[in-house]
Amino acid sequence: MDKSTFYITTPIYYPNDKLHIGHAYTTVAADAMARYKRLRGYDVMFLTGTDEHGQKIQNRAREAGKEPLVFLDEIIEWIQNLWRQLDISYDDFIRTTEERHTQVVAKIFERLVDQGDIYLGDYEGWYCTPCESFWTERELRDGKCPECGRDVQYVKEDSYFFRMSKYVDRLLAYYEEHPEFIQPESRKNEMINNFIKPGLLDLCVSRTSFDWGIHVPRSPEHVVYVWLDALTNYITAIGYDSGNPQLEAKFARYWPADVHLVGKEIVRFHTIYWPIILMALGLPLPKKVFGHGWFLMKDGKMSKSKGNVIDPFLLVERYGSDAVRYFLLREVPFGQDGVFTSEGLVERLNYDLANDFGNLIHRSAAMINRFNQGIVANPGDFEVADEELAELAVLTVQNVEQHMDEMQFSLALVNIWKLVRQVNKYIDETAPWALAKAGNQERLETVLYVMAASIRVASVLVAPFMPRAAASIGKQFGFSLVEQTWASLGDFRALHPGGQVATGMPLFPRLDMAVELETLATLGANRQDMKGKEQVGEAGRWGHSHKDTAGAQTASVGEAEKHKGNGSEGGQAVENIENKDQIGIDVFGQVELRVGQVRSAEKVEKTDKLLKLKIDLGTEVRQVVSGIAQYYTPESLVGQKVVVVTNLKPVRLRGVDSNGMILAASQEGMLKVVTVSEEVPNGAVVK
Ligand code: MSP
């Protein structure tokens, strides 16, 4: 049977600059939805791309002293690399400078002129170049762009106009008949009250004061208004009016789009102008436009000029793509605005990913290895606790499906994490280590099976959000391809006994809040260089790159970070399993530990948590930045003999070089630097 289709798009971003975490937000959301639909068996078309014409791009290229296309190519490469690092599984990437787009836009324009929807006139009014938007005097707010608050310019030029007014009634009727069309619902009222009721003016759809755009064939001094050009990408990319039968079949297959995902500030273009353009072309309208909220910073909207933009590349490099994806979609209900805080990020990664999820996978694999030779056990009869967990797993699948259908990513994740926490609780309560000690093999095997079966369900459920973790768990637990399908989730027992489970490293490391806050403070706009061109190493992708880069970190030996409701406390036996991941002596030998004596210590300026230490290693004096200022006064450390990790890659924190790391033990708000007896010489190797 032919598969149902699902066509989803992101806005095509302006490549006037590198993108920030806000752009990544929309793209990650679209990707999670595309992956989810593929798992549900849909034939998915996921489109993203770049909006490359217009005054803004022309100005930026000029400022950079480059030809527009040369300027653009570099940024597009950066953007595509960013999407690779974030595991964005787009099916097509459209650039509006491509011929497959420009030719069709020119044709469409001509046709709309011929049929009288576009007419020649002249424009006089205000223009906001950053938003590429026309505004009337009345619409301006304090003389500035009502959208972005920036300066506007007065423009007076010959222009073509689109007869929007002709279609207003049909548009309103469409809203009425398709209550699903604009989501969330509140945005529909905004459109009607703010833009349609005051009287929809005809839209200016060409410019003559610059030439970086698609030229109107009949009067080439006009370039097509960038929004008319851009919106059309949704149909040109899938072959509309291409003259190529194969591509036209593609268009017939995927159009109308199932959802255009956009930020709230461009809902207006997608729910007023775009439907009207489509009506004029005699095409069906998209089924849904979802206008999500903004990711804001504590001091408001992200902007380069404020210097508060977060570079997604650096986040992925440090925490891994899964962690960044999870955070973005979990943190804020989709549709609402949310504030990006470093604390929020680190807490989510520590509590949800390291404590709850990573810990579950890690301890379960370890127990299956310790108590059942790493084999998925053959279960005996299910007891009440087993049945309850199995029922919760199946119910969770249904809840996730419902929330995904409503594009409520955070709620889907909340439900998955309820299951994850419940599995941790189940393990604590059934205490496999005690069953093993008591020699209750049959019950032990059932419990181990239920653990593995729950993990299977959870790993498939997280796959749209965290594709790497899902794949890694599938491999580690030896799940078959069938066992990793969504269709198999309805049956908790679809997992076959007998598979081989490997022990593994924790999927998500626990992070030191103090060190991360300091580091995140430096990931601002000032560091948004072309770094993204470098490939992020494998370690970075897996979220372990902090080990390479956080040389200033104070190692937390045996840190027992507990989270309420986490349910991961498991008594002595589990403590052993969790903390003692077996490694070979060769792995341990890669870490170089030496004794050093603190010669001087001082606080790093403008930080609460960092101390700069000069440490005498016998043959050299090293500078190490350590996140221990809340536990030690600088003076109290001078003269102490400490243990230093001497072969960590150097890093810079708050502008200070750090070349190594000192060891410390911490638990529940207490932290003590590991010290060594006076008589050990500086530079002595610790092993
Ligand atoms: N080129 C137009 C879109 C044309 S679509 C036919 C454009 N480009 S943009 O580069 O400015 O991207 C805007 C989009 O990026 C927003 O609509 C939203 O999807 C995303 N975001 C940019 N900043 C954002 C936040 N701070 N928060 C959330 N999303 C943000 O507009």
Boltz pocket constraint, residues with backbone or C-beta under 6 A from the ligand:
constraints:
  - pocket:
      binder: B
      contacts: [[A, 10], [A, 11], [A, 12], [A, 13], [A, 14], [A, 15], [A, 21], [A, 22], [A, 23], [A, 25], [A, 26], [A, 51], [A, 227], [A, 230], [A, 231], [A, 232], [A, 233], [A, 261], [A, 262], [A, 263], [A, 264], [A, 265], [A, 266], [A, 293], [A, 294], [A, 295], [A, 296], [A, 302]]
      max_distance: 6.0
